[in-house]
């Protein structure tokens, strides 16, 4: 609680009390009230009880410790790429992906004084990156903070008209700030993809398209990735995302995060995953869940 700026603490306390009274309905999210993760949680779970958490790890711990039924975690943005390191956070957590949500992202500049006096803008590094052209054109210095709405609360606490926040529009009203500019993102279609994390997986409804997310490590041999991916091509399984990352400092073993259309149990998916297992050191499925947005382009 003490990690939040003072203007946010009362709201955080109220929401935490409501979630504690009915933890099964609680949806943990990272950030202060008004953050994009808060908005995504409300949209995806209109009957849920949003539970603010200061970090991604805190949100995951809330689910593991049964203080929340699930967590809403942003994992990638259309403008600025990866948000949360889900391939690091999720495997050790014991949680699984049970759903996804796409949120259009809108940012406003807000402060306690006029825009002419603003010299710095504080926000989450993702938000600053998504608005970098707007900020650079106006000579405003970027200052990173833990989350967007928390930055608005911090600006309200500071009361310095030279310091503004970049945050979702509703944060201005929550923290008593003036909205100085709107539509700051470098693209009008700025969108963030969130995933829902829970203690147990769910069986997606049979009448709709599904996604499966997994991570794996290839063997350290020539053409390892090419061989590992062959099964998806030959079996007609659409892979919508493949991202490499390094664990540790050896730079000798590359791990991958992947999304595919389909689910284990489908013959084509089972054959593709069987071939993948043959060419990798290990494979871990992180979840199978209903698609929130079609991936196949005609």
Residue, then its C-alpha position, 0 to 999 in steps of 0.5 A: x500500500x505504501x508504494x502507491x502515491x498518497x492520492x491513490x492509497x484510499x482508492x487502493x484500500x477500498x478496492x482491496x477491502x472489497x476484493x478481500x470480502x469476495x476473493x473468488x470474484x477478485x481480478x488482480x491487476x498491476x498498477x493504480x486505479x485507473x490504469x489500462x490493466x484496471x480498464x481491461x479487468x472491468x471490461x473482461x469481468x464486468x461483475x469482477x472486483x478489481x484488485x490493484x497490485x503494485x507489480x506484476x509479481x504481486x498480481x500473480x502472488x495474489x492469485x497463487x495465495x487465493x486473494x484473487x480468482x485470476x489476474x489480468x496481465x498485459x503481455x504485448x502492445x501493437x506499438x511497443x512490443x513486449x510488456x510483461x515477461x510472461x515467459x519468465x513470470x508464468x512458468x514458475x508461478x504455477x498459473x495457466x492462461x485461461x483467456x485473452x483481452x484486447x484493449x484499445x489504448x488512449x492516453x492523455x497528458x494531465x497536470x496541475x497547471x497549463x501545458x505551456x509550463x510542462x517540462x517533464x512527463x512521467x508514466x510507465x515506460x510502455x506509455x512513454x514509448x507509445x507516445x515518444x513522437x508526441x513528446x519529442x515534438x514538444x521537447x518534453x522529457x520522459x520520466x519512467x514510473x511504475x504505471x500510468x495511473x500511478x504516475x497521475x497520482x504522483x503528479x497530483x501528490x507533487x503539485x508541480x505544474x512543470x511535471x505532467x503524467x501520461x495516463x488513461x483519460x479517466x485518471x485525470x478525474x480520479x486524481x483531480x488533474x487537468x487534462x491538457x492534451x488527448x490522443x498522444x499515441x503515435x498510432x490511432x490503432x494502439x492496442x494492448x493484448x492482455x492474458x487472464x491467469x488463473x490457478x486452474x485451466x479451463x476447457x474452451x467452448x467447442x464452438x469457437x476458435x482457440x489459442x494455445x500458448x507454450x514455451x520451449x528450448x531448442x537443442x543446440x544443433x544446426x537448424x534446430x529451430x527449422x526442424x522444430x517448426x516443420x511440424x506446424x507447417x506440414x500439419x497446417x497449424x497456424x503459428x501467430x507468434x514466435x518470440x525468442x529470449x535468453x534465460x541467464x547469461x550464457x547466450x548458449x541456449x535460446x528459448x521461445x514463446x509461441x502462440x498457435x491456433x488450435x488446442x491439444x487433442x486436435x489431431x493436427x495440433x497433437x502431431x505438430x507438438x509431438x514433432x516439436x517435442x522430438x526436436x527440443x529439450x523441453x516443452x511447456x504448455x502455458x494454456x489453451x483458451x478462447x480467442x478474443x480476436x480472429x487471427x487468420x487473415x483471408 
